[in-house]
């Protein structure tokens, strides 16, 4: 426990009949990123709100930097920074004014407030835009400013509630870079996300949350390992379908799965890279040139599907967003 | 934990600093929305002009009272009360934008967000009041007593608006939605403002309404302000107004802070 900067102990929180959190326990080691993965309404935001003192749990306990968030909320607030789903910065103030305001509210010494605001603006690459009203900022700039506001008080523990939701791919990459840098400097981060690739990319440990329960926890590799071994995808043209199918079925020892949309066969890589070599050789001998050939571990998408029986809900609404930065399996021609 | 030993004076200092920061933030917001500032200043002027020139003749026909002298002190109260609805709307907007979540995650004084908001609205009301007095003077309003008495009247109108701002803050944090807050606040405020002594003497109303109209807080305060600004006999009115202001604050300051501490964006 002494190494953990965030601890949730059997946290329960209901809203009327709805149990938003149904006994969540977890612990986040100092200096690491914990990714809380789950669809809308899974309880991610409620857990963040309990741990950041915004909501009182019905039962259970939460500790941030060793401080009990229920018993000593105001003390805990000194050690935590929160960046929410919506960029909670003031439209009418400039970026700098926003940060100075937060610095004052953290009770930094007055002399330090201006200096710290400048430091942080530079840090997030907004020093040029710092004196413009936030209403002129792009979505990505606002989100960075929101994150910056949570950094002003130099908190040990950062809570980022869906830090990249709605951002374009480039802004997401910038945000990821920034979050990684913060952790390298010693911060502990808990972030929530609906993006499976984001958890995969950032988090040291991933907790999958659904209906207010932590249904699985582990590293990205652990979670993927639950699905078994690697997979080989072979995309071919329609003309080569029968020929390639015969070769792959022979290698797999069972019928190769065919995806009609992406024109891709999928077989398990029973012997890892050796199976891949076998596939290349077999296709070559049969005179088939594949359009695409890939050996990969199952995606977190697959993990989520196997754990909850459904994909993350927002894949439908935000498909373009998440697809653009996700390593793709096959492609349609 | 070392912080538990912080002195009370440190707490008070922090509380004042937090409140000052919040007042500044809200005033900047008002200044940087010049259209809102413009129209929220023009609206009471329109009221003043409409009532003076449209209803004034009918209301005072056959008497030798100057209606503007009767009306203006009451309209100052009306303006302060209407202006307080901005407190509710502003807070719901902050709540929806997630700004309240941020503030609540900071180690700041719990009353500072509300005190900053209500005080900034008080300052704005004071500015609008100066404009109203100027326009009123142009169209013929004159104070009847001393400048000091008149100034005391203006201060009472503004303090009453400030106390109603706290009630509106509670309303905003309770309903959590800007449109609901606007509608709900007017449902509460319209009867108080119109069934009052602001526009016409309650004696002209049906008897079942007179008791309410003469004794409800808006009337008490309007009569006080009118007496002070008109140099009329004052009686115990100042005390009655002060008691209403204190009573409203005594209920809604703690209620507002309680609701704020539980408020999260939805």
Boltz contact constraints between the chains, C-beta under 6 A:
constraints:
  - contact:
      token1: [A, 52]
      token2: [B, 105]
      max_distance: 6.0
  - contact:
      token1: [A, 54]
      token2: [B, 104]
      max_distance: 6.0
  - contact:
      token1: [A, 54]
      token2: [B, 264]
      max_distance: 6.0
  - contact:
      token1: [A, 74]
      token2: [B, 107]
      max_distance: 6.0
  - contact:
      token1: [A, 75]
      token2: [B, 3]
      max_distance: 6.0
  - contact:
      token1: [A, 77]
      token2: [B, 106]
      max_distance: 6.0
  - contact:
      token1: [A, 77]
      token2: [B, 107]
      max_distance: 6.0
  - contact:
      token1: [A, 78]
      token2: [B, 107]
      max_distance: 6.0
  - contact:
      token1: [A, 82]
      token2: [B, 105]
      max_distance: 6.0
  - contact:
      token1: [A, 84]
      token2: [B, 98]
      max_distance: 6.0
  - contact:
      token1: [A, 84]
      token2: [B, 101]
      max_distance: 6.0
  - contact:
      token1: [A, 86]
      token2: [B, 98]
      max_distance: 6.0
  - contact:
      token1: [A, 88]
      token2: [B, 98]
      max_distance: 6.0
  - contact:
      token1: [A, 88]
      token2: [B, 99]
      max_distance: 6.0
  - contact:
      token1: [A, 88]
      token2: [B, 102]
      max_distance: 6.0
  - contact:
      token1: [A, 92]
      token2: [B, 29]
      max_distance: 6.0
  - contact:
      token1: [A, 92]
      token2: [B, 32]
      max_distance: 6.0
  - contact:
      token1: [A, 101]
      token2: [B, 21]
      max_distance: 6.0
  - contact:
      token1: [A, 101]
      token2: [B, 25]
      max_distance: 6.0
  - contact:
      token1: [A, 104]
      token2: [B, 21]
      max_distance: 6.0
  - contact:
      token1: [A, 105]
      token2: [B, 18]
      max_distance: 6.0
  - contact:
      token1: [A, 105]
      token2: [B, 106]
      max_distance: 6.0
  - contact:
      token1: [A, 105]
      token2: [B, 108]
      max_distance: 6.0
  - contact:
      token1: [A, 107]
      token2: [B, 14]
      max_distance: 6.0
